């Protein structure tokens, strides 16, 4: 199991640092709410990863990946959510940090991850390959998803730390507005790509 876990960790690390909706969301949280908000949003994302790991073990993720109707429903819901986040981010660009919105950041991170069908496809496609024959599937799947979640937290901590070091620059409303609108554009772009993609 150790060698399988190490191999999965390498694959999951590449997925973690690949720019995507989760990273864009954590960056938005870091700029809009500071390092704590970034980590809270990241914790929501990582809980989503654990849910997908469990869903893969019991076959729910396979259903989403195999059923065009289920996949498209999740895809369109995820696209709508990302578009909504992007519009809100554009509207709020330049606003002062929202330090008290911890629960909202956590929910946003969780929902963003759970509504991403690409995560389901990743887990269905890759996770079973790293569960050795004869190993109980659910514990092994949760272990691998846990590795992915830890890698995610480390990546999000790097994003949070970087934005914290830039706090003097981000203290200027004009800079926050530019960064916020760039992040909003990225979120809208991910939403549109998700909405328009074909399987």
C-alpha positions, 0 to 999 in steps of 0.5 A: 500500500505504501508504494501505491500511496506514494505513486498516487501522491505524485499524480495528485500533486500534479492535479493540485498545482494545476490551475483550476477553479479550486485554486482560483477560489482560494486566491479570491478568498485570500485577496477578499478575506486574508490568509485565514479565509483562504485556508478556510476555503481550502479546508472546504475544498479538501473536505470535498476531496474526501467526499469524492474519495468516499463516493468513489469507493461506494460507486457514486462517482462512477455513476456520475462519470458513466451517466451523461445525464448525471454528468451534465447536471453536475457540470451545468450546476458547477458552471452556474455556480462558478459564473455566479462566483465570478460575477460576485467577485467582479462586483466586490473587487476592491472591497475591504477584506471580509475577515468574519465570513469564515463559514461562507468561505468554507461552504463556498470551497466545499460546494465548488469542489463537489460541483466539479465533475472533473474531480469525479472523473479524476477519482473514478479514473485514477484512484482505483488503480492505486488500491492494491488487490485484496485491500479494503476499498473504502479505507484505502480510498479515504487514505488516498483522498486524505493524501490528496487533501493534505497536498491541497492544504499545503498548496493553499497554505502557500497561496495564503502565505504569498498573499500575506507577504503582499499585504502592503501591496494589496492594501491599495484599493486599486490593486485589490480591484485589479486582482479581484477582477482578474480572479473574477475573469478566471472564475467566469472563464472556468464556468464558461468552459465547464458549461460549453465542454462536451464529453 
